[in-house]
Amino acid sequence: MKQSDFELLNSIKYPSDLRKLSIEQLPQLCDELRADILKELSANPGHLASSLGMVELTVALHYVYNTPEDRLVWDVGHQAYGHKILTGRRELFYTNRKLHGIMPFPSPKESEYDSFVCGHTSNSISAALGMAVAAKKTGRDDRKVVAIIGDGAMSGGLAFEGLNNVSSMPNDMLIILNDNNMSIDQSVGGMRHYLLKLNTNETYNRIRFKLARWLNAKGFFNDDRRKGIIRLNNALKSAISHQQNIFEGLNIRYFGPFNGHNVIELVRLLKQLRQMTGPKLLHIHTVKGHGYAPAEQQAVIWHAPGKFDVESGERIVQEKTNKPPRFQDVFGETLLELAKANPRIVGVTPAMPTGCSMNILMREMPDRAFDVGIAEGHAVTFSSGMAKDGLLPFCNIYSAFSQRAYDNIIHDMAILNLPVVLCLDRAGLVGEDGATHHGAFDIAALRAIPNLTIASPLDEHELRRMMFTAQLPGKGAFVIRYPRGNGVKTDWRCELEEIPVGKGRCLKEGSDIAVLSFGPLGNIAAKAIEKAETEHNSLSVAHYDMRFAKPLDTELLASVGKRYSKIVTIEDGVANGGFGSAVSEWLMDNGYNTHVTRLGLPDSFVEHGTVAELQQIVGLDAESVKTVLTRLHDSTQAAS
């Protein structure tokens, strides 16, 4: 479609404009909104398939509810592009995920229509319940609150905790369960199978709606009577249908499943539900990528497909010309290699087999890999249980998502020093997904925990060797963190050999300043050192790849502390409490009078943009590091 073809969409800047349309016009608006999303994302990549599947529901919600006064609480922003376009951000949507542009996920910092932050899953029910209670406590009884959650997110523990509390606390909130049998990969687990079988007759639902409205009008629906009638209704329905309903078992009225792509029907349903008191759940079936055949047929690939041609459906993929592999693929190939040699090894992922490349092991050894769904805490404790009784799990979680498993890492993995290899993918700056997804906090959070070994590889060879080392007998709880994206070596396959735990290595000798790097940022440090020494012939910088943030190589630190008056540490994590802090603490505790400059992420949430752009902003690019080195050198020269 051309811009001029968006007849209805061009007339809408905010939902108040949308509500001026007749209900008969909404299918056309949905077609235009879907076409606009395709046009925008074909040139500026983002999360496509999820938002295509939610077009009709998005339009219906803003048509029925008085947003932003009424609250729509999205669970993960993958599905909310249509919402952004309809809420005053269409003209700026071409900046989505770009530096200083539209945020990748909904956030109240960006728009009053975004009621809560939603970069991670399963938080919508709890947040919406809080808002529903706040509305009652602050005299806003007319405010409606809706949580929109996907079937994949419903497997998260926080979603169940929220459901349990919804059932026991006075509220009128609506939970919309978007059931498309997908998270990013296909949904797994008992909830998926339960939803596949859950069905309620639509005629029954309509009759119940009318009966509920009649009883309410006659004054029969006070709180006690309503709960009693709901319990009786649920018991009769279960007896007739031979089907138990988990939601109604929690005293949450269930309606569905309904077709999530019939916008007129959705509007009618939502109008009726909006007037009903008490907690309720609307179950809709949608198709991820709906309305665009390529995305419907390959939803995993089209979750975030990159650039593509809308007409042909061809993805625009850059040719790989002897390019270094992605760290995640080195992990996946190495895990398979190790699993073939060690029958105790198994793989565990919380719903990210494609994203972390554990699908490589799943294809070859499906009985040795476990996708536990969106349940990071469970992934760690499940792995710990297997480790307790003889297996050797490699549990792969994105760094930002591992924050949800912090207690499990301490209580279930570290206390017994169980042989779990926790691989933290997407550590450090991840780029366009922004603040909710940067793996900024794992070093600082984990290094205080006893028994953990915390390692980070400089390159692909080091990743393979760290994985080999971690699965050797007696290594205990072992954490390996590595970034999103490509490494630096095209000849990435190497011999698997043990790395001494807690031992760093000297990459380059020098006499003036010592740079201690942790992880892949050591490659940037090496470029910065080369630049600094080229510009200042009198400058000589040593470079050490520390490999381990815990345990530290104290022998190496003692040597460095004696030789150098100035040390620079560099890490792809928050500087406060991270690797540099560990180095400074050890030097201070052991009496070394050494000046330490810590380079890392700031004490603030870093925005979205390319990794290179963000590294420049936070001072972790080669030019910025070079500037630090030359400044330290100049200050030494001036002092002498």
Residue, then its C-alpha position, 0 to 999 in steps of 0.5 A: m500500500k502507498q501512504s495515500d492508500f491508508e484512508l482510515l489510518n491516516s485519519i487516526k493519531y490517537p485512540s480518540d480518533l479511532r473511536k469516531l469510526s463505525i464498527e463496520q469500518l474496523p476490518q478495513l482499519c485492521d488491514e491498513l494497520r497490518a500493511d503499515i506494520l509490514k511497510e515499516l518493518s520491511a525497511n527498519p527491522g523489528h519484531l514482526a510476527s507477534s504484532l501482526g497477530m495482535v492487530e485486531l485485538t489492538v484495534a478492538l481494545h482501543y475502540v472499546y476502552n477509554t485509553p489512556e485513562d483505562r489501563l492496557v498492560w502489555d506482557v512483552g512489547h513484541q506484540a505492541y507495534g500496532h498499539k504504538i502506531l495508534t497512540g501518537r507514534r506513527e510519524l516517528f515509528y521509522t525510528n523504532r529501535k534506533l538510537h534516540g528513537i522510539m523505544p523497542f518495548p512499551s514504557p511509561k517514559e515514552s507515552e502515557y498510553d504505555s501503562f507499564v514497562c514490559g521488556h520481560t514476560s509474565n509480569s502483566i497480571s501482577a502489574a495490572l492487579g496492582m493498578a486495579v487495586a490502586a484505582k479502587k483505593t484512590g476513588r477511580d472506580d470507573r477506571k478499567v484495567v486489562a492485562i494482555i498476556g500470551d500463552g508462552a508467558m503464562s508458563g512463567g511463575l510470576a503469571f501464576e502468582g498473579l492469577n492466585n492473587v487476582s482470585s482472592m482480592p476484590n477487583d474488576m480486571l480483565i485478563i486477555l490470554n492470547d493463545n497462538n501456541m508460540s512464544i518465540d519458538q513453539s510453546v511447550g509444557g502442560m499449559r500449552h497442552y491444557l490450552l489446546k484442549l480447553n474449549t467452551n461453546e460460544t452460544y453458551n458464552r452469549i447466553r451467560f452474558k445475557l443472564a449475567r446482565w439480567l441478574n445484575a439489573k435485578g440487583f441479584f449480583n452482590d459479591d456473595r451471590r456472584k461468587g456463589i452463582i459462579r461456583l455453581n455455574n462452574a461445577l455444572k459446566s465441568a460436569i456437563s463438558h467433562q472438562q476442568n477449567i483452571f481459571e474458574g477453579l481460581n474463581i476467575r470467570y472464563f470466556g472463550p476461546f474466541n477467534g482473535h482475528n474477528v475484530i467486530e466480534l472482539v468489540r462486542l465481547l469487550k463491550q460486554l466484559r467491560q461492564m462486568t464486575g469481578p475478575k475475568l479471563l478472555h481466551i482468544h486464538t490468534v495466528k502469529g504473523h496473521g495476514y502475511a503468508p510468509a510469517e504465518q508459515q514460518a513464525v519463528i523466522w519471522h518473529a524478527p526477520g530483519k529487512f524483507d521485500v513485502e511483495s515477494g516475501e523474500r528476506i534480505v539476508q547479507e551474504k556471509t563472506n568468511k565472517p566470524p560465527r556468532f558466539q551462540d552458534v559456537f556454544g551450540e556446536t561445542l555443546l553438541e561436541l561435548a555431549k557426544a563425548n560425555p553422556r552425562i551432559v544435558g542442555v536446558t533452555p527457558a524457551m530460547p532454543t533457537g535464540c541460544s542455538m541449543n536447537i543444534l543439540m535438540r536436532e541431534m539428541p532430542d532426549r538430551a535437551f529440555d525446553v522448559g518454557i518461559a521459566e528461568g527460575h525453574a530452569v536453574t532449579f531443574s538443572s540443579g536437581m539433575a546435577k544433584d543426581g548425576l547429570l551435568p546440565f548446561c543451562n543457557i539463559y539470556s543474561a537479562f532474563s537470568q535476573r529472574a532466577y537470582d534466588n534459584i542460583i543462590h539457593d538451589m545451585a550455589i549452596l551445594n556447589l552443584p555442577v551446573v554450567l550456567c551459560l549467560d548469552r547476550a551478556g553486556l550491551v545487546g543493541e536495539d532491544g535496549a535497557t530491558h535486555h542489556g546484560a548489564f548486571d550479571i557480574a556485579a550480581l553473581r560475584a558476591i555468591p560463594n562457590l561460583t566460578i565466573a568466566s568470560p571468553l576473549d574469543e571463540h577459542e576461549l569459549r570452547r575451552m571454558m565450556f570444556t573446562a566447566q564440564l570436567p570433574g570437580k568444577g562445581a557451579f560454573v558461569i560463562r558469560y558471552p555477548r550477542g553477535n559475532g566473535v573475531k575468529t573465522d577459524w573458530r574450531c580449536e582443540l578442546e583443552e582445560i583452562p586453569v580456573g582462576k588464571g589469567r594470561c598476559l597478551k602483551e607486555g608493557s611498562d607504563i600502564a596495565v590494562l586488565s580486560f574481562g571478556p570480549l571487550g579485550n579485543i577493543a582494549a587491544k585496538a585502543i592500546e595499539k592506537a595509543e602507542t602509535e600516537h604516543n611513542s613513549l607510551s608502553v601498555a601491558h594487556y592482561d586477559m583475566r578470563f575469570a572475575k571469580p576467582l581472581d588470579t591473585e598471583l597475577l594481580a600481585s605482580v601487576g600491583k607491584r609493577y604498575s602505578k596505574i591500572v585500567t580495568i574494562e568490562d561489559g557490565v556495570a562498573n559499580g560492583g563488577f570486575g573492576s570493583a573486585v580488582s580494586e578491592w583486592l589491591m586495596d585489601n592487600g596493601y597495594n597503592t595503585h591507581v585503578t581506573r574502572l571502565g564499564l557500564p554507567d550507573s544508569f539504564v543504557e538506551h537502545g541503538t547499535v552496539a557500536e553506538l552505545q559503546q561510544i556513548v558509554g565510553l567502551d569503544a576503542e577511541s574512548v579507551k585510547t583517550v583514557l590511556t593517553r590521559l593517564h600517560d599525560s598525567t604521569q608525564a606532567a607529574s614527573 
